[in-house]
Amino acid sequence: MSDIIRLLPDHVANQIAAGEVVQRPASVVKELVENSIDAGATKIELYIKDAGRTLIQIVDNGKGMSPLDARMCFERHATSKIAHADDLFALKTKGFRGEALASIAAIAHVTLQTKRVNDELGTRILIEGTEVINQEPAQCPVGCNFEIKNLFFNVPARRNFLKSDNVEFKHIIDEFERVVLPHHDIAFRLVHNDQEIYHLVPAPLRKRIVDVFGKKFGDNLVPVTEHTDIVALDGFVGKPEVAKKTRGEQFLFVNNRFFKDTYFNHAIATAFEHLLPPKLFPGYFLFLEVDPKQIDVNVHPTKTEIKFEEDKAIYSILRSAVRLGLGKFNITPTLDFDRESEFDLPVSMLSQTPVAPEIRVDKSYNPFHVQNTREGQFSNGNSSSGASSTKDKAFSNAMNKAGFGSQFQSASLDELWNSEIVSEEVKSPQFEEKQQQIDLDVEAVKSIGPFILKGSFVVGSVPEGLLVIHYRRAYERMLYDDLMRGFFVNPLASQQLIFPMEKIMSKQEQLAWNEHEKTLSRIGFNWSWADQELHIDGIPQILDESTVLSCVDKILEQLQMGTLDKGEIAHTVLSQIAFGGSMSFKLPTNQEAISDFIARLFEADEHTFSPSGKRIIAQITNEQLIQLF
């Protein structure tokens, strides 16, 4: 029987290695830009066409390569950055494995032009699928110029798995941001389809963050600094006001290398305890300097996972340093006896519209009545002490006008709801989530005889107990259904604004918005761009102007969470519009109108949950009511 084990050819081995190193065009960008940084470049230009499918070109002014090095750099495990295994624990460069260029050359058409400072002529080399087509002297500037064309030309399955240009370019932006932040002393330029996206000049870290993520971070960065024998920590954390529902602006670097670590993320999150509402994530840009001997970078092909020898100590230092930074700038709660604290608001209430307090006067209060006790107050004027339903003639006209001697009015539903009679469990938002889905027929609903309870609820009696309906969410559901039906027939009506609304966006947000411009336009948004500033000229007619910017924020959060198809985008946008439109909804006080409103709700196929998944209907059973007393 013949031997069956054989050595794979180099071009096959390179294609296999490319599957780990080059997952998409963004991987090529990462590897080549890191090589330019390792080469000592002070200026790096990146040109992209069709999100990297057609062209990825990196031009730098680094030290360049000799003709032999230009040829050798495309061989597997050929590197100038390490020579011995011990060098892995003293890394000062981005790359070290010597696999990236060999992997890229195996699946693309690669052209390299390079020249050193003292060379009269440079070198031009052309490679297609690991095969060297041509190498010759050429006139070129000092540095390197890599052109990667037709990525995955010989691996059609991998090319077919690439996402849309907008999605792939978003990944390129991600890798670009991870490189430009730690190297803010280097000039970068990014051009996509002949449109300049970034033009970054050398600047301090704070300025680089603002240049990359927009002006909104200008006044919302809190410096964090801590230097110990274990780790040196520097950087910034975002104020609670700029926290998001996504983890977009969260960057950790060690020795200027980006990495991901849920353990350290938790340390930062705990430092923000009691400062952020649930499901909001703070932004941060933190840089750790650690002895290379105490970390292991050679864990994952993308080098984004790093093992730390002193991870527990770094966790504690990271958490305390962030807390200290927040405390220094009065972000965390403090005790200051010289400062008026009555006007302080929780973070969760900063975005709410102030409402004038309601002043209530108990006109039935009689300080001269001997039985004005708690028992007497609830006697509805029928006590034997002589409390009357009319004005007491013993009082003067002035006292009668002030309300003395009037019949005591029974406690309102609002007062009962806020009293100790109703348990906190029923009042809590979690109560409605504990209830099971309730499905009643329309005739049963019409016979409820509902009344309005303080807040956003309609309450009515049913044989099983009490039925509670969140009427704003109910209106949100009906509004969403109407919008969705109209959306599939014709574009939704748009109202033009006299004064455009302005919103500064990051590049990521701008890309997410432009990716779905057709759907957003069909829904009723009209806009124009002024650099990174979105000017909204028209909004959906159903949307109240006061909720436009908050609605746009929620739409952007959803768009950035992942890849969504057109149907999901329509649902995301329309549900946010329905939510914004329902905020100004006022339930009629007419009992007949309320009953018609409830009947209309139950005519919908889905009447139990709002478009955002919040419960609309809950039931308090007779047994639960009995347990309250």
N, C-alpha and C positions, 0 to 999 in steps of 0.2 A: 504494500500500500504506500503510495507516494506521500511526501510531506505536504502539509496543507498550510503551514504558517509561512508567510512571506512579508517582506518589508514593503510598505506602501511607497509609491513614487512621491517625490517632493510636492508636485502640484496637487496631488490628492490630499496629502497631509496638511498642506497649507489651506485648502478649502475647508477641511475639517476644523482646523484651528480658527478659521475665519468665522465659523458658526458661533464661537464663544466670544471672540474679540469684537467682531463687527456684526452687531445685531440690526442696525439701521444706519441711515446717513449720519445721525447724531454721533454715533460711535466713531466714525471717521473724523468728524470735526474735533471731538475730544482728543483723540490720539495725536492728530497733526498739530493742533494748537499747543498741546503740552510739549511736543517735541520742539516747537519754536521757542517756547519759554526756556526749556533746558539748554537751547543753543544760545541763550543770552540776548534774544531779540528785545528791542525797546519799542518796536512798532510792528503790529501784526494786523494784516488785512485779510478778511474772509469774504469770498464771493460765492454765492449759492444760486443755482438755477433749478427750478422745479423741485424745491425742497431737498436738493441733493441727488435726485435721480439722474439728472443730466450732467451737472457739474458741481464739484466742490473744489475750490481753489484757495490755497493758503499761501500768502506772500509775507515773508518776514525779512528783517535786516540782521539776522543772527550771524554767527561766525562762518557759516557755510561748510562745505565738504570738499575733499579732494576727489579726483576722478575715481580712485579705488574705493574710497568710502562711499561714494555715490552708488557704486555697484553693490558693495557689500551690505549696505543698509537694508536691502530687500531680501537678504537671506534669513532663514529662520534662526532664532537665538543669536543674532548678530547685534551687539550693543556696545556702546562706549561707556556705559554708566556703571557697570559692575564688572569685576574680574573674578571674585571669589564668593563663596557662599556666605562668608561673614559680612560681606558688603550689604546684604539684605537688611542687616540691623544697624546700618549707618547711612541710610538713604537720604540724599539731599536733592534728588531729582524726581520728576514726575514719573518717567518711565524707567524700566529696568529689565524687562523680560526679553526684549528684542523680538517680539512676535507681531507687533501691530503692522509695520510696513509690509512684512511678508504676507500677512493675511489680507491686507488691502490689495496688494498687487495680484493676489490669486483670484480676485473676483471683480476686477475693474480694469479699465485702460488708464494707466498711470504715466504721467509725464513729469519729470523732475528737471529743473534747471537750478544749478547751485554754483556758487563761487566764493572763494575765500578772499580776504583783504589783499593779500600779497600776490595773488594769481593774476596774470594778464588776461587769461580767458577762463571762462567757467566750463561746466559740463552739462550736456543735455542728454537725458536717457529716457527711452520709451519702453514700457513694459506692458504686455497684455497677457493676463492670466498666467503669471509667473515667468513667461517667456520674454527674454530681452530681445526686442525688435531692433533697436538701434541705440548706439552710444557714441557721441561725438562732441568735440569742443564747440563752445557757443559763447556768444557775447551776451552777458547778463549782469545785473547788479549784484552786489555782495549780499549774501544770504541764501535763502531757499525759496523756490516757487514750485509748489506741488499742485498738479491738476489731476483730479480724480474724476474720470468721465465714465458714464454708463455703468454705474454701480450694480452689481449682481447680474451682469450681462450673461454670464455662463452658469448662473444658478437661478433659473426662471421661477422656481418654486418660492425662493426667498423674496424675489422681487414682487411676486404676486401677493405676498403677505404684507407688503407695505401699506400703510394707511393713506388717507388723503394727504395732499400737499400741506394743507393747513395743520394737520395733526403732526406730520413728520417735521415740519418747520418749527412747531412748538417744542418738540424734543430738542431740536438744534438750539433754540433759544435757551432751554434749560441748561444744556451743557455749556453754552457760551457764558451764561451768568455765573456758573460755578467756577469758571476760570478767571473772569475779569474782576470779580470781587477781591480775591486775595492778592491779585497782582495789579493793584490800582496805580502803581508807578509805571505801568506799560500802557502805551496808546493802542487802542483797538478800534477796528472799523468793520462793520458787518453790512453787506449789501445782498439783498435777495431780489432776483429778477430785475436787476438794474435800479432797484429802489433802496436807498440808504436807510437802514433800520437803526443802527447805532453808530455814533462817532464819538468815542470816548477819549479824552485827553488825560494825561497823568494828573492825578488829583489826590487829596487826602481821602481816607476811607469814607467818611461821611458824605463827601461830595460825590464819590463814585456810587454810593448807594442811591442817592437822589437822582443821579444821571441815569441809572439803570431802572429804578422802580418808580420814578416820578416825584413831583414836588410835594406830594402828600406826606412823604416821609421827612421833609425838611425839618419840621418842628416837633416831630413825634418819635425821635430817637433818644433813648436814654443810654449814656455810656456805661460800660461795665468793665472794670479793671481789677485784677487780682494776680499777684505774683507770689508764688511759693516755690519751694525746692522741688515739688513734684510737677507742677504745671504753671505756665504763665498764661493768663487769660486776659484777652482784650476784645473789644467789639462793642456792639450796641444791641439793645432790645427795644422793640416797639412799645409804645404806650398802649394801655388797654383800649383806647379809642379806635385804634387801627387794627384791632384783632379781627380775624376772619373765621368763617366756617370751614375754610380749606387750609391746608398746610403749605400754601404757596411760598411765602417769604420766611422760610425756616432753613438757615444755613449754618452748618457746623464744619469747621476746618481744623485740621491738625497739621502743623508744619506746612501751612498753605495748601493742604490737600483736602478736597471736599470728601466728607464721609457721612454715612447715615448710621444712627445709633438710637434705637428706641429707649434704651436705658438712660442716656443723657437727655433725651427729649423729655422724659418723665421728670428729671431733676429740674428742668426749666419750667415745666408746667406746674409743679408743686410750688415753685417760687411765686407764681401768679395766683395762688389760691386766694379766694375771696375777692379777687380783683376783676375776674371775668365771669360772665354768665356761662352756664353749661353749653358745651358744644362749640365754644369759640376758642381759637388757637392764636397765641401771640406770635408776632413776627420777631425774628432775632437773627443777628449776624455775628457769630462768636468765633474767635480764633484762638486755638490752643497751641502752645509751644511745649513739646514734650521731647525728652531725650529719645532719639531714634532707637536706642537699644531697648527702650521700654514699650515699644509698640511693634506689631507685626502687620505689615501692609500686604503681604503676599497671601491673602486669604481668598479673594474672589477675583475672577478675570477682569471685572470692571474697576477693581481697587477701591470700591466704595464702602467695603466692610473692613474694619480695622480692630484688632485685638489690643487691649490696653492691659499692661501689667498691674497698674494701680487704678483700676476702673472705679472701685468703691470710694477711694479717696478723692478722685476727680469728680465723682458724682456729688459729694458733699461740698467740695469747693465751688463747683459750678452753681449749685443751688443757693449757697450762702452769698456768693458774689452777685448773683442776679437780684436777690432780695436786698442786698446792701445798696446796689445801684438804684433800685426802685425807691428805697427809703431815702436816699440822699436827695432825690429830686421830688420828694413829697408825693410819690405815686401811691405808696402804701399808706393805710390809715395810721395817723399819729395822734398823740395827745398834746394839744397846744391850748393851754388855759387862757392865753391872750387872744385867741382867735374865735370869732363868732362861728359856731358850728351848726346853727339852726338851718342855714341855707345849703348845707352839704347834701348832695343827692347820690344815691347808689349809681354805679355805672350802668346798670340795666335800665335806669329811668332817664338817662341823659337824652335819649332820642325821643322821649314822649313829650307831647304838647302840654304845656302847663294849663291847668284848669282852675278857674276861680273857686275858692272854697264856698260851700253852701252853708248859709247861716240858718239855723232852725230855732224858732222861738216857741216854747211851750206856753201858749196863751191860757191854758187851763191851770197853770200853777198859781196857787193861792197861799201866800205865806201866812195869812191870818186864819186859815182853816185848821182846826185842831186835828182832823183826821186825814191830813194830806200825807199819808204814809204810802208805802209800796202797795199795801193791800187796798187802801182807799183809791189809789190811782187806777187800779185795774178793776174797780167796781163799776166803771162806766156811769158814774153819777147816781147809782141806785142805793147808796149806803144810807143808813138810818140817821146819819148826822145832818142831813138836810142839804146835801149837795144837789143842786138843781140843774136842769138842762137849760135853764134860761139865765139871764143876767141876774145876779143877786142884787135885790133892791137896796140892801143895806150899804152897798158901796156907792161912792160918789161917781159922778159922770166921768171924771178923769180916770178913775180906777176901772170903771166898766170899759172905757175905750182901750185901756191897756190890756184888757183880756181877763181881768180878775172876775171870778164868779161864773166863767163859761163852763160848759159841759166838757169833761175830759174826753178827749178823742182816744179811741183805743190804739194800741201800738200798731204801727204800720208793718207791712211785710218786710220792708227794708230793715226796720229795727229788730224784728224777730230774727231775721237772717244773721244780723251782726251780733245778736245776743248769745248768751251761753247755752240757749236751748238747743241750737243746731251744733252738732259736733264739728270739730275741725276736720275730721275725715271727710265729711260731706262737702265742706267748703273747699277742700284742696283740689287742684286741677287733676291730681292723680286719681280722684274718685271716679271721674267719668271714664278713665281708661280701664278701670276694673270691671265695668259693666259689660255684659255681653250684648251682641247686636240685637236691636229691638226692631221688629217689623210689624207695623200696625196697618190695617186697611184704612182707606180714606174715610169711610163712614164713621169708624171709631174715633178718628182724629177730629172730625167735625163736631163730635159730641163732647169734646174735652171741656169746653168752656174755659179757655186758658186765661191767665193773667200774667202780667209782666213782673219779673223779679229784678231787683237792682242789679246792674251789671249788664250782661248780655244774654239773659235767660228768659224763656217763656216756660211757665210751669202750669200743668193741668193735671187733673185727677183722672185716673183710669182704674178699672177694677183691680188691677194688681198693685196699685200704689200711686206714686207720683211720676209723671213723665216730664223730664227736663230737656228743653231744646235750646241749643246755643244758636240764637237767631241770626247772629252775624255770620257764623259759619254756614248756616243754612242758606243765607242769601249768597254767600260766596259760591256754594255748590251750584245754585240755580244760575248764577251769573256765568260761571265757568261753562256749564252745559250750553247756554245760549251762545257764548262766544265760540265754542268749539264747533257747534253746528254751522254757524255763519262763516267760520274760517275756511271750511272745506268747500264752500260755495263761492264766496267772493272775498276779496281783501276787506279787512275790517276798516271801518270809518276812522279817519284821522282828523284831529283838530290842530290847526296851526297855532303856534305860540307867538305872541307879539314880541316878547323878549326871550330869546333862546336860553335854555338852561345849559350850564357848563359843568363838565365833570372831567377831572384829570384822571387819566388811566395809565397803568403800567403797560409795557409792551405786550405782556402776556394777555392782559385784559383786552387790549386793542386787537390782538390777533383772534381771540375768542369771539369778539363782537363781529369782526369782519368775516369770520368764517361762516357765520349764520346771517349775513346781511339780507339775503332774500327773504328768509322767514321773518326776520324782525321787521322788514319793510312791509311785508304783506299783513302783518299784525297791526300796523299803524304808526310805527316809528319812522320819523324822517330826521336826518342828521347830516352833519358835515364835520370834517376834522381840521384842527389847527395844531399841527404837530401831534402831541399826545393828549390834546384836550378835545373831548367830545362835545360838540355843540348840538343840542337836541332842539330841532325846529318844530317838530310835530310829534304828538303823542296819541295813543289810542283814545278815541272819544270817550270811552267809558271810564278812563283813568283820571282821578282827581290830581290836579297839579301839585298839591302838597305831598303826594305820595310818589311822584315820578322818580326822584333820585334814589329813594330807598328801594323802589321796585327794580330800578336798574342795577343796584348793588346785589340784590338777591338773584337776579337773572345772571349776572356775571359769576357769582359764586357757583351756581348750578352748571353753567357752561364750562367752567374750569375744572369741575370735578371728574370729568372723563369724556370719552367719546360718545356722543349722542346722535341718533339719527334724526331726520326731520320731524317725525312724529313725536319723539321725545322732546325735541326742542320746542315744538308747538305746545305740548303739554306744559313744559317748564315755564315758558313765557306767559301763556294764557292763565295758568294757575296763579302766577305772581300778579298779573293784571287784575284777575278776579279778587285776589286778596286785597290789593290796593283799592279797588273799587268798592269793596265791602266795608272799608274802614269808615266811610262817611255815611253809611246806611243807617237810617232811623226807622225803627219799627213803628207802624201806626198804632195809635192808642185805641182805636175803634175795635171793639170785640169781634165784629163781623169781619173786618179787614184782617185781623190776626188769624182768625179761623181759615179764611181763604188763603192766607200766606202759608199756613201749615199744610192745608190740603194740597196746595201746589207743590210743596216740598215732597210729599208722599207720592205724588204722581211720577216723580223722577225714578228711573231705574236704580240709581244709587243715591240714597238719601241718608245713609248712616254715617258716612265719612266725607269730609271736605276734600278738595283736590290735593291738599298737602298732607292728607292722611290723618287729620285730627277728627276726633269723634264729634258728631253733631247731636246725637240723641243718647240720653242715658235714662235709666229708670231707677227710682228709689222704691223698693218693694215695701209692702205693708210690714213685713217682718223687720226690715231695717228701720222703719219709722218707729216701731214699738221699742226697739233696742235703744233709741235715742232718749227715752224717758224713764 
